[in-house]
Amino acid sequence: MAKGFDCATPLTDSTAAAFKQDGYVFVARYLVPPSWKALTTKEVKSICDAGLQIVSVFETTADRALGGRSAGLKDGATALALAAQMGQLEGSTIYFAVDFDATPAQMSTVIAYIKGASDATPGYNTGVYGSYAVVEAVYSAGACSRFWQTYAWSGGKKSTVANIYQYLNDIVVNGIGIDLNDSYGQEGWWSTVPANYMLSAGDANKLIGFMKAGYAATNDADGKEDFHRLANELRKASGQQEE
């Protein structure tokens, strides 16, 4: 489980660093056209340089999903262009907000909106933000693959498919208003800073052992060269000398 928050106020170098110091792992920010709450490339750098991950959420108005499929297609196309501008990596997630207490009668329209947004964002996973009822309905319809549930309008119910759960709204931390969230894996967050990860020498050498067996078993010169090259890549990745 990872600790995170969402906010409308853009983060600066200092506020992003303060949240990282407090143990937060991710922040959800608005991937929307230029406005007071919109994520910018400057803010992306501040967030990523601080070591936080970004969760992208598209929301212009709370009940935008009532525009149905046509609205979803339009918003998805906008979000797709903005993701490219921000440097959001393909394979990560763009969440689309259903920020109101959607009724059973409105669910088919909400589902159509999310399906439209998904169709318009190739290369990215699509997520929905909403109540327990929204998450369950959209999941059952197969409209998207990632789910961010809010406790609001949920009657104390918590979906078992939620990747992120928003459990407290409207508090002030480090001088800005935020909502608190926990995440449970496969959230689809992203960063422009490569992960600082090094393979252990022990694990690398175990893999190299398998490659040595393959090297010995093949009579193909090109195959032997590939085994040797890949073994050296593992040595480099684990801080060892090449051979």
C-alpha positions as a Markdown table, in Angstrom:
| # | Residue | x | y | z |
|---|---|---|---|---|
| 1 | Met | 0.0 | 0.0 | 0.0 |
| 2 | Ala | 1.3 | 3.4 | -0.9 |
| 3 | Lys | 0.5 | 6.8 | 0.6 |
| 4 | Gly | -0.7 | 9.6 | -1.7 |
| 5 | Phe | -2.9 | 12.6 | -2.1 |
| 6 | Asp | -4.7 | 14.6 | -4.8 |
| 7 | Cys | -5.0 | 18.4 | -5.0 |
| 8 | Ala | -6.1 | 21.2 | -7.3 |
| 9 | Thr | -3.2 | 23.5 | -6.2 |
| 10 | Pro | -0.1 | 23.1 | -8.4 |
| 11 | Leu | 3.0 | 21.9 | -6.5 |
| 12 | Thr | 6.2 | 23.8 | -6.5 |
| 13 | Asp | 9.8 | 22.5 | -5.9 |
| 14 | Ser | 9.4 | 23.2 | -2.2 |
| 15 | Thr | 5.9 | 21.8 | -1.6 |
| 16 | Ala | 6.7 | 18.7 | -3.7 |
| 17 | Ala | 9.8 | 18.1 | -1.6 |
| 18 | Ala | 7.9 | 18.6 | 1.6 |
| 19 | Phe | 5.3 | 16.0 | 0.7 |
| 20 | Lys | 8.1 | 13.5 | -0.3 |
| 21 | Gln | 9.7 | 14.2 | 3.1 |
| 22 | Asp | 6.4 | 13.4 | 4.8 |
| 23 | Gly | 6.4 | 10.0 | 3.2 |
| 24 | Tyr | 4.0 | 10.5 | 0.3 |
| 25 | Val | 4.6 | 8.4 | -2.7 |
| 26 | Phe | 2.2 | 9.8 | -5.3 |
| 27 | Val | 0.1 | 12.9 | -6.1 |
| 28 | Ala | -2.9 | 12.9 | -8.4 |
| 29 | Arg | -3.1 | 16.1 | -10.5 |
| 30 | Tyr | -5.4 | 17.4 | -13.2 |
| 31 | Leu | -4.5 | 16.6 | -16.8 |
| 32 | Val | -6.7 | 19.3 | -18.3 |
| 33 | Pro | -6.5 | 22.2 | -20.7 |
| 34 | Pro | -4.7 | 25.4 | -19.3 |
| 35 | Ser | -6.5 | 26.6 | -16.1 |
| 36 | Trp | -5.6 | 27.4 | -12.5 |
| 37 | Lys | -5.6 | 23.7 | -11.6 |
| 38 | Ala | -3.9 | 22.2 | -14.7 |
| 39 | Leu | -0.8 | 20.2 | -14.5 |
| 40 | Thr | 2.1 | 21.9 | -16.4 |
| 41 | Thr | 5.5 | 20.7 | -17.7 |
| 42 | Lys | 7.1 | 22.9 | -15.0 |
| 43 | Glu | 5.1 | 21.2 | -12.3 |
| 44 | Val | 5.9 | 17.8 | -13.7 |
| 45 | Lys | 9.6 | 18.5 | -13.3 |
| 46 | Ser | 9.0 | 19.7 | -9.7 |
| 47 | Ile | 7.1 | 16.6 | -8.8 |
| 48 | Cys | 9.4 | 14.1 | -10.5 |
| 49 | Asp | 12.6 | 15.7 | -9.3 |
| 50 | Ala | 11.2 | 15.4 | -5.7 |
| 51 | Gly | 10.8 | 11.7 | -6.2 |
| 52 | Leu | 7.0 | 11.6 | -6.3 |
| 53 | Gln | 4.9 | 9.7 | -8.8 |
| 54 | Ile | 2.1 | 11.3 | -10.8 |
| 55 | Val | -1.5 | 10.0 | -11.2 |
| 56 | Ser | -3.2 | 11.8 | -14.1 |
| 57 | Val | -6.9 | 12.7 | -13.8 |
| 58 | Phe | -9.1 | 14.4 | -16.4 |
| 59 | Glu | -11.9 | 16.5 | -15.0 |
| 60 | Thr | -13.4 | 19.7 | -16.4 |
| 61 | Thr | -16.8 | 19.7 | -14.7 |
| 62 | Ala | -18.1 | 17.3 | -12.0 |
| 63 | Asp | -20.9 | 15.9 | -14.1 |
| 64 | Arg | -19.1 | 15.9 | -17.5 |
| 65 | Ala | -19.7 | 12.2 | -17.8 |
| 66 | Leu | -23.4 | 12.9 | -18.4 |
| 67 | Gly | -22.3 | 14.0 | -21.9 |
| 68 | Gly | -22.0 | 10.3 | -22.8 |
| 69 | Arg | -19.9 | 8.8 | -25.5 |
| 70 | Ser | -19.4 | 11.9 | -27.5 |
| 71 | Ala | -18.1 | 13.8 | -24.5 |
| 72 | Gly | -15.8 | 10.8 | -23.7 |
| 73 | Leu | -14.3 | 10.8 | -27.2 |
| 74 | Lys | -13.7 | 14.5 | -27.0 |
| 75 | Asp | -12.2 | 14.5 | -23.5 |
| 76 | Gly | -10.1 | 11.4 | -24.4 |
| 77 | Ala | -8.6 | 13.1 | -27.4 |
| 78 | Thr | -7.8 | 16.2 | -25.3 |
| 79 | Ala | -6.3 | 14.1 | -22.6 |
| 80 | Leu | -4.2 | 12.1 | -25.1 |
| 81 | Ala | -2.7 | 15.3 | -26.5 |
| 82 | Leu | -2.0 | 16.7 | -23.0 |
| 83 | Ala | -0.4 | 13.5 | -21.9 |
| 84 | Ala | 2.1 | 13.7 | -24.8 |
| 85 | Gln | 2.8 | 17.4 | -23.9 |
| 86 | Met | 3.5 | 16.5 | -20.2 |
| 87 | Gly | 5.7 | 13.6 | -21.1 |
| 88 | Gln | 3.4 | 11.0 | -19.6 |
| 89 | Leu | 4.7 | 7.5 | -20.4 |
| 90 | Glu | 2.5 | 5.2 | -22.5 |
| 91 | Gly | 1.3 | 2.2 | -20.5 |
| 92 | Ser | 0.4 | 4.4 | -17.6 |
| 93 | Thr | -3.1 | 5.5 | -16.8 |
| 94 | Ile | -5.4 | 8.4 | -17.4 |
| 95 | Tyr | -8.3 | 8.5 | -15.0 |
| 96 | Phe | -11.6 | 10.2 | -16.0 |
| 97 | Ala | -13.6 | 11.7 | -13.1 |
| 98 | Val | -17.3 | 11.0 | -12.3 |
| 99 | Asp | -17.3 | 13.5 | -9.5 |
| 100 | Phe | -21.0 | 13.4 | -8.4 |
| 101 | Asp | -23.5 | 10.9 | -6.9 |
| 102 | Ala | -24.4 | 9.1 | -10.1 |
| 103 | Thr | -27.8 | 7.4 | -10.0 |
| 104 | Pro | -28.6 | 4.0 | -11.4 |
| 105 | Ala | -30.5 | 5.7 | -14.2 |
| 106 | Gln | -27.4 | 7.6 | -15.2 |
| 107 | Met | -25.0 | 4.7 | -15.2 |
| 108 | Ser | -25.4 | 3.7 | -18.8 |
| 109 | Thr | -24.5 | 7.2 | -19.8 |
| 110 | Val | -21.5 | 7.2 | -17.4 |
| 111 | Ile | -20.3 | 3.9 | -18.9 |
| 112 | Ala | -20.7 | 5.2 | -22.4 |
| 113 | Tyr | -18.5 | 8.2 | -21.4 |
| 114 | Ile | -15.7 | 6.1 | -20.0 |
| 115 | Lys | -15.8 | 3.7 | -23.0 |
| 116 | Gly | -15.5 | 6.7 | -25.3 |
| 117 | Ala | -12.6 | 8.1 | -23.3 |
| 118 | Ser | -10.9 | 4.7 | -23.4 |
| 119 | Asp | -11.3 | 4.4 | -27.2 |
| 120 | Ala | -9.8 | 7.9 | -27.6 |
| 121 | Thr | -6.6 | 7.2 | -25.6 |
| 122 | Pro | -4.7 | 4.4 | -27.3 |
| 123 | Gly | -1.4 | 3.5 | -25.6 |
| 124 | Tyr | -2.7 | 4.4 | -22.1 |
| 125 | Asn | -4.8 | 2.5 | -19.6 |
| 126 | Thr | -8.1 | 4.1 | -18.8 |
| 127 | Gly | -9.4 | 4.6 | -15.3 |
| 128 | Val | -12.4 | 6.0 | -13.7 |
| 129 | Tyr | -12.7 | 8.0 | -10.5 |
| 130 | Gly | -16.0 | 7.8 | -8.7 |
| 131 | Ser | -18.2 | 6.3 | -6.0 |
| 132 | Tyr | -18.5 | 2.7 | -5.1 |
| 133 | Ala | -21.5 | 2.4 | -7.4 |
| 134 | Val | -19.7 | 4.0 | -10.3 |
| 135 | Val | -16.6 | 1.8 | -9.9 |
| 136 | Glu | -18.7 | -1.4 | -9.7 |
| 137 | Ala | -20.9 | -0.5 | -12.7 |
| 138 | Val | -18.0 | 0.6 | -14.9 |
| 139 | Tyr | -16.0 | -2.5 | -13.9 |
| 140 | Ser | -18.9 | -4.8 | -14.6 |
| 141 | Ala | -19.3 | -3.2 | -18.0 |
| 142 | Gly | -15.6 | -3.7 | -18.9 |
| 143 | Ala | -15.4 | 0.0 | -19.8 |
| 144 | Cys | -11.9 | 0.5 | -18.4 |
| 145 | Ser | -9.1 | -1.3 | -16.5 |
| 146 | Arg | -8.2 | 1.0 | -13.5 |
| 147 | Phe | -10.4 | 2.2 | -10.7 |
| 148 | Trp | -10.1 | 5.0 | -8.2 |
| 149 | Gln | -12.8 | 5.0 | -5.7 |
| 150 | Thr | -13.8 | 7.8 | -3.4 |
| 151 | Tyr | -15.5 | 7.2 | -0.1 |
| 152 | Ala | -17.9 | 10.0 | -1.0 |
| 153 | Trp | -21.4 | 8.8 | -1.9 |
| 154 | Ser | -20.3 | 5.2 | -1.2 |
| 155 | Gly | -22.2 | 4.5 | 2.0 |
| 156 | Gly | -19.2 | 2.9 | 3.7 |
| 157 | Lys | -18.7 | 0.3 | 0.9 |
| 158 | Lys | -15.3 | -0.3 | -0.6 |
| 159 | Ser | -14.8 | -2.0 | -4.0 |
| 160 | Thr | -12.4 | -4.9 | -4.1 |
| 161 | Val | -11.3 | -3.8 | -7.6 |
| 162 | Ala | -10.1 | -0.3 | -6.5 |
| 163 | Asn | -6.5 | 0.5 | -7.4 |
| 164 | Ile | -6.7 | 3.8 | -5.4 |
| 165 | Tyr | -9.0 | 4.6 | -2.6 |
| 166 | Gln | -9.7 | 8.2 | -1.5 |
| 167 | Tyr | -10.6 | 8.2 | 2.2 |
| 168 | Leu | -10.5 | 11.8 | 3.4 |
| 169 | Asn | -11.2 | 15.1 | 1.8 |
| 170 | Asp | -10.4 | 18.8 | 2.4 |
| 171 | Ile | -7.5 | 18.9 | 4.8 |
| 172 | Val | -4.5 | 21.2 | 4.7 |
| 173 | Val | -1.0 | 19.8 | 4.6 |
| 174 | Asn | 2.1 | 21.8 | 3.8 |
| 175 | Gly | 0.0 | 24.9 | 3.2 |
| 176 | Ile | -2.3 | 23.5 | 0.5 |
| 177 | Gly | -5.7 | 21.8 | 0.5 |
| 178 | Ile | -5.5 | 18.1 | -0.3 |
| 179 | Asp | -7.5 | 14.8 | -0.3 |
| 180 | Leu | -5.9 | 11.7 | 1.1 |
| 181 | Asn | -5.5 | 8.4 | -0.8 |
| 182 | Asp | -4.1 | 4.9 | -0.5 |
| 183 | Ser | -3.1 | 2.8 | -3.5 |
| 184 | Tyr | -2.9 | -0.9 | -3.9 |
| 185 | Gly | -0.9 | -1.6 | -7.0 |
| 186 | Gln | -1.3 | -1.2 | -10.8 |
| 187 | Glu | -2.3 | 2.4 | -10.3 |
| 188 | Gly | -0.7 | 3.5 | -13.5 |
| 189 | Trp | 1.2 | 6.3 | -12.0 |
| 190 | Trp | 4.2 | 7.8 | -13.9 |
| 191 | Ser | 7.4 | 9.8 | -13.7 |
| 192 | Thr | 9.8 | 11.3 | -16.2 |
| 193 | Val | 12.7 | 10.3 | -13.9 |
| 194 | Pro | 13.9 | 6.7 | -14.5 |
| 195 | Ala | 13.5 | 4.4 | -11.5 |
| 196 | Asn | 16.7 | 4.1 | -9.5 |
| 197 | Tyr | 16.9 | 0.4 | -9.4 |
| 198 | Met | 20.0 | -1.9 | -9.5 |
| 199 | Leu | 19.9 | -5.7 | -9.9 |
| 200 | Ser | 21.7 | -7.4 | -7.1 |
| 201 | Ala | 25.0 | -9.2 | -8.0 |
| 202 | Gly | 23.7 | -12.4 | -6.6 |
| 203 | Asp | 20.6 | -12.5 | -8.8 |
| 204 | Ala | 22.6 | -11.3 | -11.8 |
| 205 | Asn | 25.1 | -14.2 | -11.4 |
| 206 | Lys | 22.3 | -16.7 | -11.1 |
| 207 | Leu | 20.9 | -15.5 | -14.4 |
| 208 | Ile | 24.4 | -15.5 | -15.9 |
| 209 | Gly | 24.7 | -19.2 | -14.8 |
| 210 | Phe | 21.7 | -20.1 | -17.0 |
| 211 | Met | 23.3 | -18.1 | -19.9 |
| 212 | Lys | 26.6 | -20.0 | -19.5 |
| 213 | Ala | 24.6 | -23.2 | -19.9 |
| 214 | Gly | 23.0 | -21.9 | -23.0 |
| 215 | Tyr | 26.4 | -20.7 | -24.3 |
| 216 | Ala | 27.8 | -24.2 | -23.8 |
| 217 | Ala | 24.8 | -25.9 | -25.4 |
| 218 | Thr | 24.8 | -23.9 | -28.7 |
| 219 | Asn | 27.1 | -24.4 | -31.7 |
| 220 | Asp | 25.9 | -21.2 | -33.3 |
| 221 | Ala | 28.5 | -18.4 | -33.2 |
| 222 | Asp | 25.9 | -15.6 | -33.3 |
| 223 | Gly | 24.0 | -17.3 | -30.4 |
| 224 | Lys | 27.2 | -17.6 | -28.4 |
| 225 | Glu | 27.9 | -13.9 | -28.9 |
| 226 | Asp | 24.3 | -13.0 | -27.8 |
| 227 | Phe | 24.7 | -15.0 | -24.6 |
| 228 | His | 28.0 | -13.3 | -23.9 |
| 229 | Arg | 26.6 | -9.8 | -24.6 |
| 230 | Leu | 23.6 | -10.4 | -22.4 |
| 231 | Ala | 25.7 | -11.7 | -19.6 |
| 232 | Asn | 27.8 | -8.6 | -19.7 |
| 233 | Glu | 24.6 | -6.4 | -19.7 |
| 234 | Leu | 23.6 | -8.2 | -16.4 |
| 235 | Arg | 27.0 | -7.6 | -15.0 |
| 236 | Lys | 26.7 | -3.8 | -15.8 |
| 237 | Ala | 23.2 | -3.7 | -14.3 |
| 238 | Ser | 24.5 | -5.2 | -11.1 |
| 239 | Gly | 27.6 | -3.0 | -10.8 |
| 240 | Gln | 30.1 | -5.8 | -11.8 |
| 241 | Gln | 32.9 | -5.7 | -14.3 |
| 242 | Glu | 32.4 | -7.0 | -17.8 |
| 243 | Glu | 34.2 | -10.1 | -18.9 |
